Amino acid sequence: MKLLSYFRGEAFQRGVHPPSCKLTADTRIRRLPFPPKVIVPLSQHIGKVPHAIVKAGQEVVRGEPIARTEDWLSVPHHAPVTGVVEFVGLRPGVRGTWVESIVIRAHPGATQEDLWGQPRDLSTASSGDILQAIWDSGMVGLGGAAFPTHAKLTVPKQAKVHTLVVNGCECEPYLTCDHRVMVEQADDLLIGIRYAMRATSAVRAIVGVEDNKPDAVAAIRAAISRAGTVPEGEIFAEMVPTKYPQGSEKMLLMALFGVEIPAGGLPVSLGMVVNNVGTLAALGKLLPAGRGLTERVVTVTGPGVAKPGDYIVPLGTPLRFVLDYAGAPGVEAKQIILGGPMMGQAAASLDVPITKGMSGVLVLRGDDLTEYEDRKTYPCIKCAECVESCPMGLNPSQLGMLAAKREYDLMGSDYYLGECFECGCCTYVCPSNIPLVQQFRIAKQILREKAVAK
């Protein structure tokens, strides 16, 4: 398949330019202390839920597998701390429902070194060996989607991949964890990119970074220069225009190459695979050591935080512990958004844990909430602002009116609801303050439930 050339400029139509609010872009990553107790939900990713292989009273060391799966669209979990399993059962999950979880009480005197894992040489490993190593690590997409990484890097037999696209846009306001990873962990990122290239047989990798992060591009290019020629193929770092939602893989491919993924299609249909920079940087550290994913970088930020920053947080750390350390004690759950303001979700409670797909914790002030709660919703005035902003070219106004009438089947069949990836552009620009994206989420959930019932 012929390699596509670059397409520079304002590549995708529509979209919005919200204030960036990158409060932590120039602050180095810091490590959060280990909490006295961690809660590991077994459901942290898209796909089948793994099953616990530990029981209450059992001693575990950091990095030890605690949940296993035989299903390809699933991943195992590993102990984030050295300690004793206190409980295996239902606990409050991120979405407000109770989910099967493993609670581990950390040993107060433990050094919390990662004591599990066997270093391995993957320099001559086959594609299958690398995919197996990624599966064993429990890695999922750290950009928020939480799709199992080994499954995403598995190329269908009838397809051929020539380009690995590495998503370093991080267009969501406030979030900077990917930015800081690119600046501080560029060598690990390069190692992870090379593993992904060999897993997919790609001959080229391109890191796409928004042009408001020149230091990240410089760090990656310096790492590429230090590595010299690599056997996997060519690796580039390219800047794309800053625009939301540039971080969507469909928008990024349009920005880099000027190509559009067909409706219902995937990048692999164009000979490409897309992965997040944070995911590949973590793989660059974990795979050579033969370790599992036990921590991640999380942006803790917002006007309600005294010590905003990007923190290395053990998975399963209770949200309340994170907020107390970052200088936001006494906040209420309704002041917290998990993720960014455009695509994030409200926290169900302060007792939910940090999970693999949680890239940010945004803390708002009480005044911010009062201003939002006082906003009234008005009828649609047919201004077409939502149509002009939708990056997928949908008609959010029409979809919103159908949602109000509960015409969910029509939304899916005639108005391409499935193509909406819930970026929130329509809600952001709506002068009537109609919560369009929230209506679409409900509609899609109802359609999923109806499909399961059939």
N, C-alpha and C positions, 0 to 999 in steps of 0.2 A: 504494500500500500504506500502511495506517495506521501512523503512528509509534507505537512502544511507549513507555509511560511508565516512569519509574524504579521499581525495586523495591529498597528498602533493607532491610538486616537480614541475618541469617544465612541467606543465600539458598540455598546448596547443601548438601545433606545429606552426612553423613559427612566424610571428610577427617581430617587430623591437625594438631597444633600442635607441630612440632619446635622446639627452641631456635633462635632466629634467627641468633645468632653473627655479626651484621653488624659486623665489626671495623673496616671502612673506610667506614662510612656518613657520617662527618663529615670525611673527608679529601678535599681537592680532587684532581681528576684531574691527574696528572703525565705528562710525555712520556718514554718510554723512549728511550735513545740508539739510533741506527741500528746494526744489527749489521754486521760485515764481510762477511757472506754471508747471503742469504735463499734459502729453498726454497719454491717456489710449486707445490703439487700442483694438477694440472689437475682432479682430482675433489674439489671442496670443497662440493658442493651436491647436492640432490636433482635428478635429471634426467640428461640425456645429457652426457658429458664433452666439453668443447671441445677443439680441437686447437691445438697450438703453432704460432705464426707467426713464431718467431724460431729462430735456430740458434746453436750454440756459436761464440764469438768475436765475436758481434754486439754493438755498443754500443746501450744503451737508456737512456732518461731516465725519471725517476720519473713515473708516470702513463701511460706509453705502453702501448698494447694489446700483449700478448704471447701471448694465446690467444684464438681466435675461435670462434664457433659460429653455425650457421644454424638450429639446432633451437630451437623456441619455449620448451621446458622446459629451458633451459640459459642460462648467462651467460658473457660473456667475462671474461678476467682482465687485470690491468694491472700494470706493473712497480712494485713497492713501493719500489725504490731506483734511483738513477742509477748505472750501472755497466756491466759486460760480462757477457754470458751465458757461463757457464762450462761448463754441461752441460745437455742435454735427454735425459731417460731415466728409468729406474726408481729411485725412492728410497723409504725407509721412510715409510709413511703413518700417520695418526693411529690407525687401527684395527689396526695391526700388519702389514697387508699392504703389499706394494710397489706403488706407484702412479706413473704417468707424471708427472714433475715438471720444472720449469725452475729451475735454480740460477743465481743472479746474484751475482757478486762486486761489492760496492759500491766505487766510486771513493773512496779515502781523503780526497781533498781536495774532494769535491763538497759543495755546500751542502744537497743533498737537498731543494731546493724542488720543488714539483709543477709541472713545466714543460710538461705536456701538457694539452690541453683548450682549448676555445674558449668564452668566456663567451657566454651566449645569453639572450634575453629570452623567458621562458615565460609572461609575464603574459596573453597572448592565445592561447596554444597550445591546440590541440584535445586531447581525451582521448587520441587516438591518438599525437599528438606527445609527450605527457608519458610515455606508456607506452614509447615508443621510446627516449626519453631515459633512463628508468629502466633499460631493458634494456642500453643502451650503457654505463651506469655499472658494470655487473657486480654490482648489488646483490642480495643474498639476505637472508632473515630473519636478523637478528643476534641473535635471542633463543635460537638453538640449533638450530632446525629446518632452517635454511639452504635454505628453499624459495625459488625465484626470485621476487623481489618483483613484477616486471612481470606475471608469470603470476597471482600471487595477486590483484593489483588489476584483472585483466581480468575483467569481468563477462560471464557467458554471455548470449547474445542473448535467450534466453527469460526472463532474470531482470531484476529491477530492484532497485537498492540505494538505500536511503534513509539509512543510518547507517554511518559509519566508527567502529569501536570501536578505540581505541588502548590497547594492553595495557601498563600501567606497574606491574603488581603486583609482579613480581620476588619471588615467594614462596620461592624456593629459598634455604635457609640459606647464609650467608657471602657470596653474590653481592650486589654493590652498584653494578655498572657502569650499569645503567639508572637507578637512583636518582640517581647523581651527574650523569648526562646530563640528567635532568629538572631538576635544581637549577641546573646551570651552562650548559646549552645549550637553555633553554626557547624562546628566539626561533627557533633553528634548527628545533626540533621543530615549532613552529607553522607555519613555512614548509613543512616536509615534509608536515604534516597537510593544508594547503591544496592542495598538489599531488595528494595521494592522494584528496582529496574531488573534485577536478575530474576525475581519472582515472576514478573510479567513479560520478560524478554524484550522490554523496551530498549531502544537504542539511543534515546534522548530523554532528558528530564529538564523541565522548565519550571522554575519557581516564580510564580506570579505574585508580585507584591505591590500594593497601592503606593502611589508616588508621594504620599505623606510620611513614608517610612524609609527615607534614604539611608539611614544608618543600618537598617536591616539588610538592604540590598548590598551595601558595602561590606558588611560582615560575611555574607554568604559568598560574595565574589572573592573575598580574601581567602575563605576556606577552600573554594574551588582552586584558587591559585596555589595554595599550599599542597593540595592533593596532587596537582599535576594531571597528567593523562591517566584516566582510569579505564580498565578493560571493559566496563559495562557500557560505555558510550559517552556522549557529550552531555554536560550539565551546564545550564545557564540560569541566571537570575535576571528577570525582566520586570520593569515597572509598568503598571497599568494605571489609568486615570482613577483618582479617588471618587468613588460614587457608590451609593448604597442601592441595591444589594450586590456589590461586586463579588462578595464572598460566595455567592451561589455558583456551583460548578458550571451551570449553563451560561451565566453571565461572564464568568472568567474565560471560558472557551471562546465566547464571542469577542472579548477584549483582546485576547492573545492572537486569535486566528481568524476572526470574522466568520465563524461557522456556527450554525444553529443545530442543536440536538433535536431530532424529530420528536413530535409529541408522543409521549409514552416511551421514548427511547432512552438509552444510556450512552455515556461517552465512549464506551467500548465499541459502539456501532461506527464510530469515527476513528477507531484505532487508538483510543486514549483511555487512560485511567487517571482519576483525580484523587488525591489524598491530601490531608491537612498537615501543615508543617509540625504542629505539636505532636501528632501521631508518629511521624517518621523520626523526629528527634528522640522521642522516647524509645522507639525501636532501636535506634542507633546506640543507646545505652544498654538496653535490656538484652538484646540477642547475643552479643559476644559473651556476656556473663551468664547466659542461660537462666535469667531471672524472670519473674512474673511482675505484672503491673501492680504496684502497691501504693503509689502516690501520683499526684499530678500538679501542674502549676495552675493556680486559680487567681483571677483578678478579683480582689476585694476592694470595692471603690464606691463612690457616690458622695453626695453632700452630707450624708449622715454618718460618715466614718472619720474618725480622728487620725488613723494611721493607714490611709489607703496604700495599696501596693499589690504586687504579684507575689504570691506565696506558694511554696511547695507544701502541699497539704496531704497528709496520709488519707487514703480513701477510707470512708466510713466515719471521719471526724464529724461530730455533731455540729450543726450550723451555729448553735448557741456558743460553743467553745471558740469557733472562728471569729464570731462577732465580738466576743469579750476581749480576745487578744488584739483585734484590729481597732479597738477603741469605739465600739458601738454597743455598749451595755444598755440594757433596758429598752431596746427597740422592740416593736411588735412585729409579728409575722407579716401583717399587711403592709409594712414598710419595706419588705424585702422582695426583690425580683431575682430569680435564679437565671442567670444568663444576662443578656443585654436588654435595653428598654424596647427594642423593636420586636424581637422574637422570643424574649424570655418569658417565664411564667411566674406567677406569684407563689411565694413559699406557703406551703400548707401549714407549717408550724416551725418553730425554732428547734425542734428535736429531730428534724430530718437530717440525714447524713450527706456529706459530700460524696458524689458518685463519679464514675468514670467520665460521663458526658457533661459534667458541670464545669463550664469554663469561667463563669463569673458569678459574683454575688454583689448585686447593686443595692445599696442601702439609701433609702430616701428619708427626708425629714418629714415631720408631721405637717409642716406648712405645705410641702409639695403635695401631700395627699389631700389636704383640705382644698387646695386649688383645683385638683383633678376631680374630686367628689362633687364640687360645686358646679362643674360644667354640665350643661343640659344637652340632651340629644334632641335634634330637630328632624323633621321629615327631609328626605332627599330633595334637593332643589335642581337636580339634573344638570349640575355644573360641569360634569365630566372630568373633574380634577382627579378622581380615582382612576379613570380610564387612561388619562395622560401619564399617570405615575406607575401603573402596573407594568413591571418588566416583562411579564409573560404575555402582554397584549390581551388580557381578559377584560371583561366588563364587570367590575366589582359592584357597580350600582345595580345592575340587573340581577346579579347573584344575590345581593343583599335583599332586594325586594322579594325574590323567590324564597329566600330563607325565612323572611318574615311571614310568608304564607305557608311555610313548611313544605314547599315543593322541592324536596331534596332530590328525588329521582331525576327531575328535570334539570336541576343544577348539574348533576353528574353527566347526564346523557347528552344534553344540548349546549351546555355552557362551560364544559371542560373544567369543572371544579377540581378534578384530580391533578390538573397542571399547576394549581396554586400551591406554592411552597411556603405560604404563611409568612412572607417577609414583613408584612405590616405597612407597606407603603400606602395602601388605600386608606387605612385608618389614620395614618399620620397626616394626610393632606385633606381629609374630609372636613369641610367647614361646618357640617351639621353634627359633627362629633358622633357619627354612627360607628359602633364597634364592629366594623365589617369583618376583620380577620377573625374575631372571636365567633361571629356567626358562622363563618366558613369552617372553623374547627369543629363546632358542634354538628354541622351538616355532614362533614366527612366521617365523624364518629358514628353518627346514626346510620349512614350508608354502609360503613364497615359492619356494624351490628346486624343490619338487615341481610348483608351478604353471608355472614356466618349462620344466621337463622335459616337461610335457604339451603 
